[in-house]
Amino acid sequence: MGRPAKFNDKEKWCPKCVSWVEIGNFGLHAGSASGRDDYCKPCKAKKNHKYAAAWKRQHLYGVSAEDVQALWDEQKGLCAVCFDPIVLNGFRQGHRKKACLDHDHVSGDARGLLCQKCNLGLGIFGDNLAVLAQAIAYLRKFS
């Protein structure tokens, strides 16, 4: 007599959600008895994102989780550009936006925490002050 099955043809148990989830919400995994991943897709995405972001911060920028927390505390939980509230866990929560570690693309040095929109904006403008100044002048012309 073995363990009770944690899956059937319609649903599978997700230990992270602690609930039965429709089987289609699990990725395929040929090596498991069910033929599906252990965690449902949303739980797996949260788990993988958390570890991938931490690895990237530490290995590419030399910034630890404690360093990020210190930046967040120093900035009072606000984006360094637009001053909107940001969260550290990587997922938007209500009006709070995902925090991104901003870094200098030449030196690789961390500069601060930005919301995703501000981080993308600086990246799209290539951190180029002259182009940003031209963009500001353009917007002022129409306001």
BELTA-V715149 format. One record per helix or strand of 2 or more residues. SS is the DSSP state (@ for helix, = for strand). FROM is the first residue (numbers start at 0). LEN is the number of residues. Records with the same first field share a line. If there is no record, write none. Layout:
SS->FROM-LEN  FROM-LEN
This chain:
=->10-4  18-4  84-3  95-8  109-6
@->22-3  40-21  64-10  115-9  128-13
